[in-house]
Amino acid sequence: MVDDGSQELVYEFSIAEFDFVEICSDCPQDYNIYRNGELVGYAQTCYGYFFTVCTKDEIRVYENGDIDGYDALSMDERDAELTKAVNCLREHLEDLLEVAYLKALKECGRLPIDD
């Protein structure tokens, strides 16, 4: 669920360095997630299941199939679930950066590692 860039981004709220933008008025808790203006993930709630995906590699970084709401997080769950999601997304992005750094070092011949 990635927006096509045809509309100006209006940030709904932020958690730490991540900005959330609602992407569908019919699905009030489906969000694109930005960091420093770059799309890095999306979060979606559907049929009692909440998940967050990193858009850099389409890996699901967080999921919870036991939420109270059918297509939205309850007020009690919202802050806790979104905070867990951004923590997992941040960790995944850091891992991707570390892998890219090590790969670049290997390509330069500065780090002899096996694939």
C-alpha positions as a printed Julia matrix, in Angstrom:
115×3 Matrix{Float64}:
   0.0     0.0    0.0
   2.25    2.74  -1.24
   0.95    6.09  -2.39
   1.71    7.08  -5.98
   2.98   10.55  -5.08
   0.06   12.32  -6.74
  -1.02   14.01  -3.52
   0.88   16.27  -1.17
   1.87   14.37   1.97
   0.06   15.38   5.12
   1.64   13.82   8.17
  -0.94   12.59  10.62
   1.42   12.02  13.57
   4.96   11.0   14.44
   6.57    8.39  16.65
  10.26    9.07  17.25
  11.82    9.86  13.84
   8.98    8.2   11.87
   6.08   10.12  10.34
   2.78    8.37   9.63
   0.48    9.32   6.75
  -2.98    7.83   6.45
  -3.26    6.33   2.97
  -6.94    5.5    2.75
  -9.93    7.32   4.19
 -11.92    4.06   4.12
  -9.2     2.28   6.13
  -8.45    4.72   8.93
  -5.4     2.93  10.28
  -3.49    2.11   7.11
  -0.36    4.25   7.05
   2.66    4.92   4.93
   5.66    5.43   7.21
   8.33    8.01   6.36
  11.7     8.8    7.88
  13.36   12.06   6.85
  10.81   12.38   4.03
  11.64    8.96   2.56
   9.04    6.2    2.42
  10.46    3.32   4.49
   7.41    1.24   5.37
   3.71    0.84   5.71
   1.43   -0.39   8.47
  -1.95   -2.0    7.95
  -4.73   -3.42  10.08
  -7.04   -5.94   8.45
  -9.39   -8.62   9.83
  -7.97   -8.37  13.34
  -4.38   -8.58  12.13
  -1.83   -5.75  12.33
   1.44   -5.77  10.4
   4.24   -3.48   9.28
   6.35   -3.92   6.14
   9.67   -2.33   5.18
   9.28   -0.92   1.66
  13.0    -1.25   0.91
  12.8    -5.04   0.65
   9.09   -5.83   1.3
   9.95   -7.76   4.47
   7.26   -7.94   7.15
   9.09   -6.58  10.18
   6.27   -6.71  12.73
   2.96   -8.5   13.04
   0.31   -9.17  15.64
  -2.66  -11.38  14.86
  -4.32  -10.85  18.21
  -5.62   -7.29  18.2
  -8.96   -6.22  19.65
 -10.26   -4.29  16.65
 -11.44   -5.87  13.41
  -9.98   -3.31  11.02
  -8.48   -0.8   13.44
  -6.33   -0.87  16.55
  -8.22   -0.09  19.73
  -7.27    3.07  21.56
  -5.55    0.94  24.19
  -3.5    -0.87  21.55
  -2.68    1.95  19.16
   0.33    3.57  20.84
   1.85    0.3   22.03
   1.48   -1.49  18.68
   2.73    1.42  16.58
   5.7     1.89  18.91
   6.59   -1.81  18.62
   6.22   -1.54  14.85
   8.58    1.45  14.5
  11.14   -0.17  16.81
  11.15   -3.28  14.6
  11.28   -1.14  11.45
  14.19    0.9   12.81
  16.11   -2.25  13.72
  15.48   -3.75  10.28
  16.62   -0.57   8.51
  19.8    -0.53  10.61
  20.44   -4.18   9.66
  19.98   -3.34   5.97
  22.43   -0.47   6.29
  25.0    -2.67   8.04
  24.7    -5.37   5.36
  25.13   -2.76   2.59
  28.18   -1.32   4.37
  29.84   -4.73   4.77
  29.07   -5.62   1.16
  30.67   -2.36   0.0
  33.77   -3.06   2.08
  34.04   -6.53   0.59
  33.67   -5.18  -2.96
  36.49   -2.73  -2.27
  38.65   -5.57  -1.03
  38.8    -4.16   2.47
  36.85   -6.91   4.19
  37.3   -10.57   3.28
  33.91  -12.13   4.04
  32.11  -15.03   2.49
  28.68  -14.63   0.87
